[in-house]
Amino acid sequence: MKWLFYGVLALVVLVFGLGFVTKNAEPVSLVYYFGLDWKAPLAVMLLVSLSIGVLLGLVASLGMVLRMQHRLVKARREIRETEQEVKNLRSLPIKDVL
């Protein structure tokens, strides 16, 4: 059922995206430093700028993700050591103290 929802959602986004591309097909010019000039349809310009923004966001969050992965590995190691310690303590014979 979940895949059906995601499929319909993807289809709706695709239809709106294609409508946006057809309505904004006029070429625009992007002028940058040092005389760099790029002419492309508006939809392509927006798609490229969105892609660059997503990539910059991923790079910016990469440090935090790596730090969390390191903490996760360390926590899993500590859990394994603690479980082994509990297993060792349970295997010790119990002495009656009277």
ZILINJO-V187365 format. One record per residue. N is the residue number from 1. RES is the residue in three letters. NEAR is the number of other C-alpha atoms within 12 Angstrom. D_FIRST is the distance of its C-alpha to the first C-alpha in whole Angstrom. Layout:
# ZILINJO-V187365
n:N res:RES near:NEAR d_first:D_FIRST
n:N res:RES near:NEAR d_first:D_FIRST
This chain:
# ZILINJO-V187365
n:1 res:MET near:7 d_first:0
n:2 res:LYS near:8 d_first:4
n:3 res:TRP near:9 d_first:5
n:4 res:LEU near:10 d_first:5
n:5 res:PHE near:11 d_first:7
n:6 res:TYR near:12 d_first:9
n:7 res:GLY near:13 d_first:10
n:8 res:VAL near:14 d_first:11
n:9 res:LEU near:14 d_first:13
n:10 res:ALA near:14 d_first:14
n:11 res:LEU near:14 d_first:16
n:12 res:VAL near:14 d_first:17
n:13 res:VAL near:14 d_first:19
n:14 res:LEU near:14 d_first:20
n:15 res:VAL near:14 d_first:21
n:16 res:PHE near:14 d_first:23
n:17 res:GLY near:18 d_first:24
n:18 res:LEU near:16 d_first:26
n:19 res:GLY near:14 d_first:27
n:20 res:PHE near:19 d_first:29
n:21 res:VAL near:20 d_first:30
n:22 res:THR near:15 d_first:32
n:23 res:LYS near:14 d_first:33
n:24 res:ASN near:19 d_first:35
n:25 res:ALA near:18 d_first:36
n:26 res:GLU near:16 d_first:40
n:27 res:PRO near:17 d_first:41
n:28 res:VAL near:17 d_first:42
n:29 res:SER near:15 d_first:45
n:30 res:LEU near:19 d_first:44
n:31 res:VAL near:12 d_first:48
n:32 res:TYR near:10 d_first:48
n:33 res:TYR near:8 d_first:51
n:34 res:PHE near:6 d_first:53
n:35 res:GLY near:8 d_first:53
n:36 res:LEU near:10 d_first:49
n:37 res:ASP near:12 d_first:48
n:38 res:TRP near:17 d_first:45
n:39 res:LYS near:17 d_first:44
n:40 res:ALA near:19 d_first:40
n:41 res:PRO near:21 d_first:38
n:42 res:LEU near:22 d_first:37
n:43 res:ALA near:23 d_first:33
n:44 res:VAL near:25 d_first:34
n:45 res:MET near:22 d_first:36
n:46 res:LEU near:21 d_first:33
n:47 res:LEU near:18 d_first:31
n:48 res:VAL near:17 d_first:33
n:49 res:SER near:15 d_first:34
n:50 res:LEU near:14 d_first:30
n:51 res:SER near:14 d_first:30
n:52 res:ILE near:14 d_first:34
n:53 res:GLY near:14 d_first:32
n:54 res:VAL near:14 d_first:29
n:55 res:LEU near:14 d_first:32
n:56 res:LEU near:13 d_first:34
n:57 res:GLY near:14 d_first:32
n:58 res:LEU near:15 d_first:30
n:59 res:VAL near:14 d_first:34
n:60 res:ALA near:13 d_first:35
n:61 res:SER near:14 d_first:32
n:62 res:LEU near:14 d_first:33
n:63 res:GLY near:13 d_first:36
n:64 res:MET near:14 d_first:34
n:65 res:VAL near:14 d_first:31
n:66 res:LEU near:15 d_first:34
n:67 res:ARG near:13 d_first:36
n:68 res:MET near:14 d_first:33
n:69 res:GLN near:14 d_first:32
n:70 res:HIS near:14 d_first:36
n:71 res:ARG near:14 d_first:35
n:72 res:LEU near:14 d_first:32
n:73 res:VAL near:14 d_first:34
n:74 res:LYS near:14 d_first:37
n:75 res:ALA near:14 d_first:36
n:76 res:ARG near:14 d_first:34
n:77 res:ARG near:14 d_first:38
n:78 res:GLU near:14 d_first:39
n:79 res:ILE near:14 d_first:37
n:80 res:ARG near:14 d_first:37
n:81 res:GLU near:14 d_first:41
n:82 res:THR near:14 d_first:41
n:83 res:GLU near:14 d_first:39
n:84 res:GLN near:14 d_first:42
n:85 res:GLU near:14 d_first:44
n:86 res:VAL near:13 d_first:43
n:87 res:LYS near:12 d_first:43
n:88 res:ASN near:12 d_first:47
n:89 res:LEU near:12 d_first:48
n:90 res:ARG near:11 d_first:46
n:91 res:SER near:10 d_first:48
n:92 res:LEU near:10 d_first:51
n:93 res:PRO near:8 d_first:54
n:94 res:ILE near:8 d_first:54
n:95 res:LYS near:6 d_first:58
n:96 res:ASP near:5 d_first:59
n:97 res:VAL near:4 d_first:61
n:98 res:LEU near:3 d_first:64
